[in-house]
Amino acid sequence: MIDDEPPLRCPLCSFGFVEDYLVPMPLDGSRFRMCEECDAVWEDGEDVEAASAQNLLWYLQDRGLQPWLEDVQRA
Ligand SMILES: [Zn+2]
């Protein structure tokens, strides 16, 4: 798989990088992006900006999922 996007620096903590993740099936299969340092989350296709950042717990709870980090995978 070719990934030609440059690493994206997190606008919240300005320290970590924002990576692609997914909620694996048989959960809902949704994709999102998350900062590996501060767990800020952006939905797929959303601009990675401080103003639109979500929290991982809210993101998973909105989907009816338990907020367990081990349920998500690097995409
Ligand atoms: Zn961050």
N, CA, C, O and the ligand as a Tripos MOL2 file, in Angstrom:
@<TRIPOS>MOLECULE
protein
  301   299    76     0     0
PROTEIN
NO_CHARGES

@<TRIPOS>ATOM
      1 N           0.8490   -1.1930    0.0000 N.3       1 MET1
      2 CA          0.0000    0.0000    0.0000 C.3       1 MET1
      3 C           0.8810    1.2390    0.0000 C.2       1 MET1
      4 O           1.8170    1.3580    0.7920 O.2       1 MET1
      5 N           0.5670    2.1470   -0.8940 N.am      2 ILE2
      6 CA          1.3600    3.3740   -1.0040 C.3       2 ILE2
      7 C           0.6990    4.4730   -0.1790 C.2       2 ILE2
      8 O          -0.4750    4.7920   -0.3650 O.2       2 ILE2
      9 N           1.4590    5.0290    0.7110 N.am      3 ASP3
     10 CA          0.9510    6.1250    1.5320 C.3       3 ASP3
     11 C           1.8440    7.3290    1.2680 C.2       3 ASP3
     12 O           2.9480    7.4330    1.8030 O.2       3 ASP3
     13 N           1.3470    8.2300    0.4370 N.am      4 ASP4
     14 CA          2.1960    9.3570    0.0550 C.3       4 ASP4
     15 C           1.8810   10.6270    0.8340 C.2       4 ASP4
     16 O           2.3920   11.7010    0.5180 O.2       4 ASP4
     17 N           1.0260   10.4960    1.8630 N.am      5 GLU5
     18 CA          0.7570   11.6800    2.6620 C.3       5 GLU5
     19 C           1.8800   11.8970    3.6640 C.2       5 GLU5
     20 O           2.3130   10.9510    4.3220 O.2       5 GLU5
     21 N           2.3520   13.1160    3.7860 N.am      6 PRO6
     22 CA          3.3870   13.3720    4.7860 C.3       6 PRO6
     23 C           2.8030   13.2390    6.1790 C.2       6 PRO6
     24 O           1.5950   13.3960    6.3560 O.2       6 PRO6
     25 N           3.6310   12.9540    7.1670 N.am      7 PRO7
     26 CA          3.1290   12.8870    8.5450 C.3       7 PRO7
     27 C           2.4740   14.2050    8.9390 C.2       7 PRO7
     28 O           2.9540   15.2870    8.6000 O.2       7 PRO7
     29 N           1.3820   14.0840    9.6520 N.am      8 LEU8
     30 CA          0.5950   15.2490   10.0170 C.3       8 LEU8
     31 C           0.7930   15.5210   11.5000 C.2       8 LEU8
     32 O           0.4780   14.6880   12.3490 O.2       8 LEU8
     33 N           1.3070   16.6740   11.7870 N.am      9 ARG9
     34 CA          1.5640   17.0320   13.1840 C.3       9 ARG9
     35 C           0.2480   17.4110   13.8570 C.2       9 ARG9
     36 O          -0.5680   18.1270   13.2760 O.2       9 ARG9
     37 N           0.0470   16.9380   15.0590 N.am     10 CYS10
     38 CA         -1.1920   17.2110   15.7910 C.3      10 CYS10
     39 C          -1.2910   18.6950   16.1450 C.2      10 CYS10
     40 O          -0.3630   19.2550   16.7290 O.2      10 CYS10
     41 N          -2.4260   19.3430   15.7920 N.am     11 PRO11
     42 CA         -2.5870   20.7610   16.1050 C.3      11 PRO11
     43 C          -2.9230   21.0310   17.5670 C.2      11 PRO11
     44 O          -2.8670   22.1760   18.0150 O.2      11 PRO11
     45 N          -3.2690   19.9900   18.3070 N.am     12 LEU12
     46 CA         -3.6120   20.1980   19.7160 C.3      12 LEU12
     47 C          -2.3760   20.1820   20.6000 C.2      12 LEU12
     48 O          -2.1170   21.1290   21.3420 O.2      12 LEU12
     49 N          -1.6170   19.0970   20.5150 N.am     13 CYS13
     50 CA         -0.4630   18.9910   21.4110 C.3      13 CYS13
     51 C           0.8220   19.4250   20.6990 C.2      13 CYS13
     52 O           1.8550   19.6320   21.3360 O.2      13 CYS13
     53 N           0.7440   19.5620   19.3630 N.am     14 SER14
     54 CA          1.8770   19.9650   18.5170 C.3      14 SER14
     55 C           3.1130   19.1000   18.7710 C.2      14 SER14
     56 O           4.2460   19.5280   18.5550 O.2      14 SER14
     57 N           2.8690   17.8950   19.2280 N.am     15 PHE15
     58 CA          3.9650   16.9980   19.5830 C.3      15 PHE15
     59 C           3.8330   15.6690   18.8560 C.2      15 PHE15
     60 O           4.7920   15.1790   18.2590 O.2      15 PHE15
     61 N           2.6340   15.0870   18.9100 N.am     16 GLY16
     62 CA          2.4210   13.7840   18.2840 C.3      16 GLY16
     63 C           2.0850   13.9310   16.8090 C.2      16 GLY16
     64 O           1.8790   15.0330   16.2990 O.2      16 GLY16
     65 N           2.0360   12.7720   16.1350 N.am     17 PHE17
     66 CA          1.6080   12.7360   14.7410 C.3      17 PHE17
     67 C           0.2390   12.0900   14.6520 C.2      17 PHE17
     68 O          -0.1060   11.2010   15.4310 O.2      17 PHE17
     69 N          -0.5360   12.5630   13.6770 N.am     18 VAL18
     70 CA         -1.8930   12.0640   13.4880 C.3      18 VAL18
     71 C          -1.8410   10.8970   12.4990 C.2      18 VAL18
     72 O          -1.3790   11.0440   11.3680 O.2      18 VAL18
     73 N          -2.3200    9.7490   12.9460 N.am     19 GLU19
     74 CA         -2.2580    8.5340   12.1420 C.3      19 GLU19
     75 C          -3.6690    8.0310   11.8390 C.2      19 GLU19
     76 O          -4.6260    8.3720   12.5340 O.2      19 GLU19
     77 N          -3.7790    7.2180   10.7950 N.am     20 ASP20
     78 CA         -5.0620    6.6090   10.4390 C.3      20 ASP20
     79 C          -5.3470    5.4080   11.3320 C.2      20 ASP20
     80 O          -4.4800    4.5760   11.5960 O.2      20 ASP20
     81 N          -6.5950    5.3520   11.7850 N.am     21 TYR21
     82 CA         -7.0430    4.2220   12.5930 C.3      21 TYR21
     83 C          -8.3920    3.7560   12.0770 C.2      21 TYR21
     84 O          -9.0480    4.4520   11.3010 O.2      21 TYR21
     85 N          -8.7990    2.5780   12.5120 N.am     22 LEU22
     86 CA        -10.1550    2.1480   12.2040 C.3      22 LEU22
     87 C         -10.7320    1.3550   13.3640 C.2      22 LEU22
     88 O         -10.0220    0.7570   14.1730 O.2      22 LEU22
     89 N         -12.0590    1.3850   13.4020 N.am     23 VAL23
     90 CA        -12.8010    0.5400   14.3300 C.3      23 VAL23
     91 C         -13.0990   -0.7420   13.5650 C.2      23 VAL23
     92 O         -13.9270   -0.7280   12.6550 O.2      23 VAL23
     93 N         -12.4490   -1.8490   13.9080 N.am     24 PRO24
     94 CA        -12.5370   -3.0450   13.0650 C.3      24 PRO24
     95 C         -13.9200   -3.6830   13.0920 C.2      24 PRO24
     96 O         -14.6570   -3.5390   14.0670 O.2      24 PRO24
     97 N         -14.2660   -4.3800   12.0300 N.am     25 MET25
     98 CA        -15.4450   -5.2190   12.0200 C.3      25 MET25
     99 C         -15.2010   -6.3640   13.0070 C.2      25 MET25
    100 O         -14.0510   -6.7670   13.1790 O.2      25 MET25
    101 N         -16.2370   -6.9070   13.6650 N.am     26 PRO26
    102 CA        -17.6680   -6.6670   13.4500 C.3      26 PRO26
    103 C         -18.2020   -5.4260   14.1460 C.2      26 PRO26
    104 O         -19.4170   -5.2510   14.2310 O.2      26 PRO26
    105 N         -17.3410   -4.5720   14.6390 N.am     27 LEU27
    106 CA        -17.8120   -3.2670   15.0860 C.3      27 LEU27
    107 C         -18.1100   -2.4620   13.8310 C.2      27 LEU27
    108 O         -18.2720   -3.0600   12.7680 O.2      27 LEU27
    109 N         -18.1900   -1.1590   13.8980 N.am     28 ASP28
    110 CA        -18.7990   -0.4770   12.7470 C.3      28 ASP28
    111 C         -17.8570   -0.2150   11.5700 C.2      28 ASP28
    112 O         -18.3020    0.2880   10.5390 O.2      28 ASP28
    113 N         -16.5900   -0.5370   11.6950 N.am     29 GLY29
    114 CA        -15.6920   -0.3950   10.5480 C.3      29 GLY29
    115 C         -15.3470    1.0400   10.1850 C.2      29 GLY29
    116 O         -14.7610    1.2880    9.1310 O.2      29 GLY29
    117 N         -15.7020    1.9840   11.0410 N.am     30 SER30
    118 CA        -15.4540    3.3780   10.6890 C.3      30 SER30
    119 C         -13.9660    3.7050   10.7820 C.2      30 SER30
    120 O         -13.2230    3.1270   11.5760 O.2      30 SER30
    121 N         -13.5670    4.6450    9.9470 N.am     31 ARG31
    122 CA        -12.1810    5.0930    9.9460 C.3      31 ARG31
    123 C         -12.1000    6.4710   10.5810 C.2      31 ARG31
    124 O         -13.0140    7.2870   10.4640 O.2      31 ARG31
    125 N         -11.0120    6.7040   11.2390 N.am     32 PHE32
    126 CA        -10.7960    8.0160   11.8300 C.3      32 PHE32
    127 C          -9.3050    8.2430   11.9330 C.2      32 PHE32
    128 O          -8.5020    7.3560   11.6430 O.2      32 PHE32
    129 N          -8.9490    9.4340   12.3480 N.am     33 ARG33
    130 CA         -7.5450    9.7500   12.5460 C.3      33 ARG33
    131 C          -7.3430   10.1530   13.9910 C.2      33 ARG33
    132 O          -8.1940   10.8070   14.5940 O.2      33 ARG33
    133 N          -6.2230    9.7610   14.5320 N.am     34 MET34
    134 CA         -5.9900   10.0230   15.9470 C.3      34 MET34
    135 C          -4.5330   10.3830   16.1770 C.2      34 MET34
    136 O          -3.6250    9.8280   15.5590 O.2      34 MET34
    137 N          -4.3400   11.3210   17.0760 N.am     35 CYS35
    138 CA         -2.9930   11.6650   17.5160 C.3      35 CYS35
    139 C          -2.4890   10.5780   18.4460 C.2      35 CYS35
    140 O          -3.1620   10.2090   19.4090 O.2      35 CYS35
    141 N          -1.3160   10.0730   18.1570 N.am     36 GLU36
    142 CA         -0.7760    8.9750   18.9610 C.3      36 GLU36
    143 C          -0.3390    9.4500   20.3430 C.2      36 GLU36
    144 O          -0.0870    8.6260   21.2230 O.2      36 GLU36
    145 N          -0.2470   10.7320   20.5440 N.am     37 GLU37
    146 CA          0.2000   11.2450   21.8410 C.3      37 GLU37
    147 C          -0.9550   11.6510   22.7450 C.2      37 GLU37
    148 O          -0.9850   11.2640   23.9130 O.2      37 GLU37
    149 N          -1.9080   12.4250   22.2270 N.am     38 CYS38
    150 CA         -2.9390   12.9870   23.1020 C.3      38 CYS38
    151 C          -4.3200   12.3920   22.8410 C.2      38 CYS38
    152 O          -5.2880   12.8090   23.4760 O.2      38 CYS38
    153 N          -4.4410   11.4150   21.9120 N.am     39 ASP39
    154 CA         -5.7070   10.7410   21.6230 C.3      39 ASP39
    155 C          -6.7860   11.6810   21.0910 C.2      39 ASP39
    156 O          -7.9750   11.3800   21.2010 O.2      39 ASP39
    157 N          -6.3890   12.8040   20.5200 N.am     40 ALA40
    158 CA         -7.3590   13.6360   19.8110 C.3      40 ALA40
    159 C          -7.7830   12.8910   18.5430 C.2      40 ALA40
    160 O          -6.9580   12.2610   17.8810 O.2      40 ALA40
    161 N          -9.0750   12.9700   18.2110 N.am     41 VAL41
    162 CA         -9.6510   12.2100   17.1030 C.3      41 VAL41
    163 C         -10.3140   13.1450   16.1010 C.2      41 VAL41
    164 O         -10.9620   14.1230   16.4750 O.2      41 VAL41
    165 N         -10.1390   12.8270   14.8180 N.am     42 TRP42
    166 CA        -10.8590   13.5040   13.7450 C.3      42 TRP42
    167 C         -11.5060   12.4430   12.8780 C.2      42 TRP42
    168 O         -10.9040   11.4120   12.5790 O.2      42 TRP42
    169 N         -12.7480   12.7100   12.4750 N.am     43 GLU43
    170 CA        -13.4090   11.7490   11.6090 C.3      43 GLU43
    171 C         -12.7640   11.7690   10.2360 C.2      43 GLU43
    172 O         -12.1590   12.7580    9.8230 O.2      43 GLU43
    173 N         -12.9090   10.6500    9.5410 N.am     44 ASP44
    174 CA        -12.3220   10.5100    8.2190 C.3      44 ASP44
    175 C         -12.8390   11.6200    7.3040 C.2      44 ASP44
    176 O         -14.0460   11.8520    7.2310 O.2      44 ASP44
    177 N         -11.9450   12.2950    6.6170 N.am     45 GLY45
    178 CA        -12.3270   13.3450    5.6950 C.3      45 GLY45
    179 C         -12.4420   14.7150    6.3250 C.2      45 GLY45
    180 O         -12.6030   15.7140    5.6240 O.2      45 GLY45
    181 N         -12.3600   14.7690    7.6320 N.am     46 GLU46
    182 CA        -12.4710   16.0340    8.3430 C.3      46 GLU46
    183 C         -11.1010   16.7090    8.3950 C.2      46 GLU46
    184 O         -10.0760   16.0370    8.5060 O.2      46 GLU46
    185 N         -11.0880   18.0210    8.3150 N.am     47 ASP47
    186 CA         -9.8260   18.7280    8.4390 C.3      47 ASP47
    187 C          -9.2540   18.5420    9.8310 C.2      47 ASP47
    188 O          -9.9680   18.6220   10.8310 O.2      47 ASP47
    189 N          -7.9670   18.2960    9.8780 N.am     48 VAL48
    190 CA         -7.3130   18.1170   11.1720 C.3      48 VAL48
    191 C          -6.9520   19.4920   11.7290 C.2      48 VAL48
    192 O          -5.8820   20.0420   11.4680 O.2      48 VAL48
    193 N          -7.9010   20.0220   12.5120 N.am     49 GLU49
    194 CA         -7.7190   21.3360   13.1190 C.3      49 GLU49
    195 C          -8.0670   21.2300   14.6030 C.2      49 GLU49
    196 O          -8.8350   20.3620   15.0190 O.2      49 GLU49
    197 N          -7.4920   22.1190   15.3750 N.am     50 ALA50
    198 CA         -7.7610   22.0780   16.8180 C.3      50 ALA50
    199 C          -9.2540   22.2290   17.0980 C.2      50 ALA50
    200 O          -9.7830   21.5780   17.9990 O.2      50 ALA50
    201 N          -9.9470   23.0910   16.3250 N.am     51 ALA51
    202 CA        -11.3500   23.3820   16.6130 C.3      51 ALA51
    203 C         -12.2570   22.1940   16.3710 C.2      51 ALA51
    204 O         -13.3260   22.1140   16.9750 O.2      51 ALA51
    205 N         -11.8680   21.2670   15.5060 N.am     52 SER52
    206 CA        -12.7560   20.1480   15.1820 C.3      52 SER52
    207 C         -12.3260   18.8470   15.8510 C.2      52 SER52
    208 O         -12.8920   17.7910   15.5660 O.2      52 SER52
    209 N         -11.3510   18.9070   16.7200 N.am     53 ALA53
    210 CA        -10.8720   17.6890   17.3710 C.3      53 ALA53
    211 C         -11.9230   17.1270   18.3030 C.2      53 ALA53
    212 O         -12.6250   17.8710   18.9890 O.2      53 ALA53
    213 N         -12.0280   15.8130   18.3230 N.am     54 GLN54
    214 CA        -12.8650   15.1160   19.2850 C.3      54 GLN54
    215 C         -11.9640   14.3510   20.2390 C.2      54 GLN54
    216 O         -10.7520   14.2350   20.0570 O.2      54 GLN54
    217 N         -12.6150   13.8460   21.2450 N.am     55 ASN55
    218 CA        -11.9490   13.0000   22.2130 C.3      55 ASN55
    219 C         -12.2550   11.5420   21.8470 C.2      55 ASN55
    220 O         -13.3730   11.2290   21.4390 O.2      55 ASN55
    221 N         -11.2900   10.6750   21.9890 N.am     56 LEU56
    222 CA        -11.5050    9.2780   21.6010 C.3      56 LEU56
    223 C         -12.6890    8.6480   22.3310 C.2      56 LEU56
    224 O         -13.4480    7.8810   21.7380 O.2      56 LEU56
    225 N         -12.8470    8.9650   23.6060 N.am     57 LEU57
    226 CA        -13.9550    8.3750   24.3690 C.3      57 LEU57
    227 C         -15.3010    8.8040   23.7950 C.2      57 LEU57
    228 O         -16.2060    7.9830   23.6450 O.2      57 LEU57
    229 N         -15.4350   10.0890   23.4750 N.am     58 TRP58
    230 CA        -16.7010   10.5640   22.9060 C.3      58 TRP58
    231 C         -16.9440    9.9050   21.5550 C.2      58 TRP58
    232 O         -18.0620    9.4950   21.2420 O.2      58 TRP58
    233 N         -15.9000    9.8110   20.7750 N.am     59 TYR59
    234 CA        -16.0400    9.2530   19.4350 C.3      59 TYR59
    235 C         -16.5660    7.8190   19.5050 C.2      59 TYR59
    236 O         -17.4890    7.4550   18.7760 O.2      59 TYR59
    237 N         -15.9790    7.0130   20.3790 N.am     60 LEU60
    238 CA        -16.4080    5.6180   20.4870 C.3      60 LEU60
    239 C         -17.7860    5.5120   21.1240 C.2      60 LEU60
    240 O         -18.6050    4.6970   20.7000 O.2      60 LEU60
    241 N         -18.0470    6.3250   22.1330 N.am     61 GLN61
    242 CA        -19.3540    6.2620   22.7920 C.3      61 GLN61
    243 C         -20.4700    6.7040   21.8450 C.2      61 GLN61
    244 O         -21.5810    6.1780   21.9100 O.2      61 GLN61
    245 N         -20.1810    7.6710   20.9610 N.am     62 ASP62
    246 CA        -21.1690    8.0760   19.9560 C.3      62 ASP62
    247 C         -21.5690    6.9130   19.0700 C.2      62 ASP62
    248 O         -22.6780    6.8970   18.5350 O.2      62 ASP62
    249 N         -20.6910    5.9450   18.9070 N.am     63 ARG63
    250 CA        -20.9570    4.7720   18.0810 C.3      63 ARG63
    251 C         -21.4820    3.5970   18.8980 C.2      63 ARG63
    252 O         -21.6260    2.4900   18.3790 O.2      63 ARG63
    253 N         -21.7650    3.8360   20.1590 N.am     64 GLY64
    254 CA        -22.2740    2.7650   21.0020 C.3      64 GLY64
    255 C         -21.2080    1.7610   21.3810 C.2      64 GLY64
    256 O         -21.5200    0.6270   21.7440 O.2      64 GLY64
    257 N         -19.9520    2.1680   21.3010 N.am     65 LEU65
    258 CA        -18.8510    1.2590   21.6070 C.3      65 LEU65
    259 C         -18.2860    1.5600   22.9850 C.2      65 LEU65
    260 O         -18.3620    2.6840   23.4810 O.2      65 LEU65
    261 N         -17.7370    0.5590   23.5660 N.am     66 GLN66
    262 CA        -17.0100    0.7730   24.8060 C.3      66 GLN66
    263 C         -15.7140    1.5300   24.4680 C.2      66 GLN66
    264 O         -15.0620    1.2520   23.4620 O.2      66 GLN66
    265 N         -15.3680    2.4670   25.3090 N.am     67 PRO67
    266 CA        -14.1810    3.2710   25.0150 C.3      67 PRO67
    267 C         -12.8880    2.5520   25.3650 C.2      67 PRO67
    268 O         -12.1100    2.9940   26.2100 O.2      67 PRO67
    269 N         -12.6900    1.4440   24.6970 N.am     68 TRP68
    270 CA        -11.4810    0.6770   24.9550 C.3      68 TRP68
    271 C         -10.5260    0.8170   23.7980 C.2      68 TRP68
    272 O         -10.8570    0.5070   22.6540 O.2      68 TRP68
    273 N          -9.3540    1.2830   24.1060 N.am     69 LEU69
    274 CA         -8.3610    1.5210   23.0700 C.3      69 LEU69
    275 C          -8.0220    0.2590   22.2890 C.2      69 LEU69
    276 O          -7.7060    0.3360   21.1020 O.2      69 LEU69
    277 N          -8.0810   -0.9000   22.9360 N.am     70 GLU70
    278 CA         -7.6840   -2.1090   22.2250 C.3      70 GLU70
    279 C          -8.6730   -2.4960   21.1440 C.2      70 GLU70
    280 O          -8.3920   -3.3850   20.3400 O.2      70 GLU70
    281 N          -9.8450   -1.8360   21.1100 N.am     71 ASP71
    282 CA        -10.8000   -2.1170   20.0520 C.3      71 ASP71
    283 C         -10.4470   -1.4370   18.7330 C.2      71 ASP71
    284 O         -11.0150   -1.7750   17.6940 O.2      71 ASP71
    285 N          -9.5260   -0.4930   18.7590 N.am     72 VAL72
    286 CA         -9.2080    0.2000   17.5160 C.3      72 VAL72
    287 C          -7.8570   -0.2960   16.9860 C.2      72 VAL72
    288 O          -6.9980   -0.7580   17.7370 O.2      72 VAL72
    289 N          -7.7090   -0.1830   15.6780 N.am     73 GLN73
    290 CA         -6.4980   -0.6730   15.0220 C.3      73 GLN73
    291 C          -5.8870    0.4140   14.1760 C.2      73 GLN73
    292 O          -6.5840    1.2890   13.6620 O.2      73 GLN73
    293 N          -4.6000    0.3520   14.0380 N.am     74 ARG74
    294 CA         -3.9370    1.2170   13.0610 C.3      74 ARG74
    295 C          -4.3790    0.8070   11.6690 C.2      74 ARG74
    296 O          -4.4190   -0.3800   11.3480 O.2      74 ARG74
    297 N          -4.7090    1.7810   10.8510 N.am     75 ALA75
    298 CA         -5.1730    1.4760    9.4890 C.3      75 ALA75
    299 C          -4.0270    1.6280    8.5030 C.2      75 ALA75
    300 O          -4.2120    1.4160    7.3050 O.2      75 ALA75
    301 ZN         -1.8830   15.4250   19.9190 Zn       76 ZN76
@<TRIPOS>BOND
     1     1     2 1
     2     2     3 1
     3     3     4 2
     4     3     5 am
     5     5     6 1
     6     6     7 1
     7     7     8 2
     8     7     9 am
     9     9    10 1
    10    10    11 1
    11    11    12 2
    12    11    13 am
    13    13    14 1
    14    14    15 1
    15    15    16 2
    16    15    17 am
    17    17    18 1
    18    18    19 1
    19    19    20 2
    20    19    21 am
    21    21    22 1
    22    22    23 1
    23    23    24 2
    24    23    25 am
    25    25    26 1
    26    26    27 1
    27    27    28 2
    28    27    29 am
    29    29    30 1
    30    30    31 1
    31    31    32 2
    32    31    33 am
    33    33    34 1
    34    34    35 1
    35    35    36 2
    36    35    37 am
    37    37    38 1
    38    38    39 1
    39    39    40 2
    40    39    41 am
    41    41    42 1
    42    42    43 1
    43    43    44 2
    44    43    45 am
    45    45    46 1
    46    46    47 1
    47    47    48 2
    48    47    49 am
    49    49    50 1
    50    50    51 1
    51    51    52 2
    52    51    53 am
    53    53    54 1
    54    54    55 1
    55    55    56 2
    56    55    57 am
    57    57    58 1
    58    58    59 1
    59    59    60 2
    60    59    61 am
    61    61    62 1
    62    62    63 1
    63    63    64 2
    64    63    65 am
    65    65    66 1
    66    66    67 1
    67    67    68 2
    68    67    69 am
    69    69    70 1
    70    70    71 1
    71    71    72 2
    72    71    73 am
    73    73    74 1
    74    74    75 1
    75    75    76 2
    76    75    77 am
    77    77    78 1
    78    78    79 1
    79    79    80 2
    80    79    81 am
    81    81    82 1
    82    82    83 1
    83    83    84 2
    84    83    85 am
    85    85    86 1
    86    86    87 1
    87    87    88 2
    88    87    89 am
    89    89    90 1
    90    90    91 1
    91    91    92 2
    92    91    93 am
    93    93    94 1
    94    94    95 1
    95    95    96 2
    96    95    97 am
    97    97    98 1
    98    98    99 1
    99    99   100 2
   100    99   101 am
   101   101   102 1
   102   102   103 1
   103   103   104 2
   104   103   105 am
   105   105   106 1
   106   106   107 1
   107   107   108 2
   108   107   109 am
   109   109   110 1
   110   110   111 1
   111   111   112 2
   112   111   113 am
   113   113   114 1
   114   114   115 1
   115   115   116 2
   116   115   117 am
   117   117   118 1
   118   118   119 1
   119   119   120 2
   120   119   121 am
   121   121   122 1
   122   122   123 1
   123   123   124 2
   124   123   125 am
   125   125   126 1
   126   126   127 1
   127   127   128 2
   128   127   129 am
   129   129   130 1
   130   130   131 1
   131   131   132 2
   132   131   133 am
   133   133   134 1
   134   134   135 1
   135   135   136 2
   136   135   137 am
   137   137   138 1
   138   138   139 1
   139   139   140 2
   140   139   141 am
   141   141   142 1
   142   142   143 1
   143   143   144 2
   144   143   145 am
   145   145   146 1
   146   146   147 1
   147   147   148 2
   148   147   149 am
   149   149   150 1
   150   150   151 1
   151   151   152 2
   152   151   153 am
   153   153   154 1
   154   154   155 1
   155   155   156 2
   156   155   157 am
   157   157   158 1
   158   158   159 1
   159   159   160 2
   160   159   161 am
   161   161   162 1
   162   162   163 1
   163   163   164 2
   164   163   165 am
   165   165   166 1
   166   166   167 1
   167   167   168 2
   168   167   169 am
   169   169   170 1
   170   170   171 1
   171   171   172 2
   172   171   173 am
   173   173   174 1
   174   174   175 1
   175   175   176 2
   176   175   177 am
   177   177   178 1
   178   178   179 1
   179   179   180 2
   180   179   181 am
   181   181   182 1
   182   182   183 1
   183   183   184 2
   184   183   185 am
   185   185   186 1
   186   186   187 1
   187   187   188 2
   188   187   189 am
   189   189   190 1
   190   190   191 1
   191   191   192 2
   192   191   193 am
   193   193   194 1
   194   194   195 1
   195   195   196 2
   196   195   197 am
   197   197   198 1
   198   198   199 1
   199   199   200 2
   200   199   201 am
   201   201   202 1
   202   202   203 1
   203   203   204 2
   204   203   205 am
   205   205   206 1
   206   206   207 1
   207   207   208 2
   208   207   209 am
   209   209   210 1
   210   210   211 1
   211   211   212 2
   212   211   213 am
   213   213   214 1
   214   214   215 1
   215   215   216 2
   216   215   217 am
   217   217   218 1
   218   218   219 1
   219   219   220 2
   220   219   221 am
   221   221   222 1
   222   222   223 1
   223   223   224 2
   224   223   225 am
   225   225   226 1
   226   226   227 1
   227   227   228 2
   228   227   229 am
   229   229   230 1
   230   230   231 1
   231   231   232 2
   232   231   233 am
   233   233   234 1
   234   234   235 1
   235   235   236 2
   236   235   237 am
   237   237   238 1
   238   238   239 1
   239   239   240 2
   240   239   241 am
   241   241   242 1
   242   242   243 1
   243   243   244 2
   244   243   245 am
   245   245   246 1
   246   246   247 1
   247   247   248 2
   248   247   249 am
   249   249   250 1
   250   250   251 1
   251   251   252 2
   252   251   253 am
   253   253   254 1
   254   254   255 1
   255   255   256 2
   256   255   257 am
   257   257   258 1
   258   258   259 1
   259   259   260 2
   260   259   261 am
   261   261   262 1
   262   262   263 1
   263   263   264 2
   264   263   265 am
   265   265   266 1
   266   266   267 1
   267   267   268 2
   268   267   269 am
   269   269   270 1
   270   270   271 1
   271   271   272 2
   272   271   273 am
   273   273   274 1
   274   274   275 1
   275   275   276 2
   276   275   277 am
   277   277   278 1
   278   278   279 1
   279   279   280 2
   280   279   281 am
   281   281   282 1
   282   282   283 1
   283   283   284 2
   284   283   285 am
   285   285   286 1
   286   286   287 1
   287   287   288 2
   288   287   289 am
   289   289   290 1
   290   290   291 1
   291   291   292 2
   292   291   293 am
   293   293   294 1
   294   294   295 1
   295   295   296 2
   296   295   297 am
   297   297   298 1
   298   298   299 1
   299   299   300 2
@<TRIPOS>SUBSTRUCTURE
     1 MET1         2 RESIDUE 1 A MET
     2 ILE2         6 RESIDUE 1 A ILE
     3 ASP3        10 RESIDUE 1 A ASP
     4 ASP4        14 RESIDUE 1 A ASP
     5 GLU5        18 RESIDUE 1 A GLU
     6 PRO6        22 RESIDUE 1 A PRO
     7 PRO7        26 RESIDUE 1 A PRO
     8 LEU8        30 RESIDUE 1 A LEU
     9 ARG9        34 RESIDUE 1 A ARG
    10 CYS10       38 RESIDUE 1 A CYS
    11 PRO11       42 RESIDUE 1 A PRO
    12 LEU12       46 RESIDUE 1 A LEU
    13 CYS13       50 RESIDUE 1 A CYS
    14 SER14       54 RESIDUE 1 A SER
    15 PHE15       58 RESIDUE 1 A PHE
    16 GLY16       62 RESIDUE 1 A GLY
    17 PHE17       66 RESIDUE 1 A PHE
    18 VAL18       70 RESIDUE 1 A VAL
    19 GLU19       74 RESIDUE 1 A GLU
    20 ASP20       78 RESIDUE 1 A ASP
    21 TYR21       82 RESIDUE 1 A TYR
    22 LEU22       86 RESIDUE 1 A LEU
    23 VAL23       90 RESIDUE 1 A VAL
    24 PRO24       94 RESIDUE 1 A PRO
    25 MET25       98 RESIDUE 1 A MET
    26 PRO26      102 RESIDUE 1 A PRO
    27 LEU27      106 RESIDUE 1 A LEU
    28 ASP28      110 RESIDUE 1 A ASP
    29 GLY29      114 RESIDUE 1 A GLY
    30 SER30      118 RESIDUE 1 A SER
    31 ARG31      122 RESIDUE 1 A ARG
    32 PHE32      126 RESIDUE 1 A PHE
    33 ARG33      130 RESIDUE 1 A ARG
    34 MET34      134 RESIDUE 1 A MET
    35 CYS35      138 RESIDUE 1 A CYS
    36 GLU36      142 RESIDUE 1 A GLU
    37 GLU37      146 RESIDUE 1 A GLU
    38 CYS38      150 RESIDUE 1 A CYS
    39 ASP39      154 RESIDUE 1 A ASP
    40 ALA40      158 RESIDUE 1 A ALA
    41 VAL41      162 RESIDUE 1 A VAL
    42 TRP42      166 RESIDUE 1 A TRP
    43 GLU43      170 RESIDUE 1 A GLU
    44 ASP44      174 RESIDUE 1 A ASP
    45 GLY45      178 RESIDUE 1 A GLY
    46 GLU46      182 RESIDUE 1 A GLU
    47 ASP47      186 RESIDUE 1 A ASP
    48 VAL48      190 RESIDUE 1 A VAL
    49 GLU49      194 RESIDUE 1 A GLU
    50 ALA50      198 RESIDUE 1 A ALA
    51 ALA51      202 RESIDUE 1 A ALA
    52 SER52      206 RESIDUE 1 A SER
    53 ALA53      210 RESIDUE 1 A ALA
    54 GLN54      214 RESIDUE 1 A GLN
    55 ASN55      218 RESIDUE 1 A ASN
    56 LEU56      222 RESIDUE 1 A LEU
    57 LEU57      226 RESIDUE 1 A LEU
    58 TRP58      230 RESIDUE 1 A TRP
    59 TYR59      234 RESIDUE 1 A TYR
    60 LEU60      238 RESIDUE 1 A LEU
    61 GLN61      242 RESIDUE 1 A GLN
    62 ASP62      246 RESIDUE 1 A ASP
    63 ARG63      250 RESIDUE 1 A ARG
    64 GLY64      254 RESIDUE 1 A GLY
    65 LEU65      258 RESIDUE 1 A LEU
    66 GLN66      262 RESIDUE 1 A GLN
    67 PRO67      266 RESIDUE 1 A PRO
    68 TRP68      270 RESIDUE 1 A TRP
    69 LEU69      274 RESIDUE 1 A LEU
    70 GLU70      278 RESIDUE 1 A GLU
    71 ASP71      282 RESIDUE 1 A ASP
    72 VAL72      286 RESIDUE 1 A VAL
    73 GLN73      290 RESIDUE 1 A GLN
    74 ARG74      294 RESIDUE 1 A ARG
    75 ALA75      298 RESIDUE 1 A ALA
    76 ZN76       301 GROUP 0 **** ****
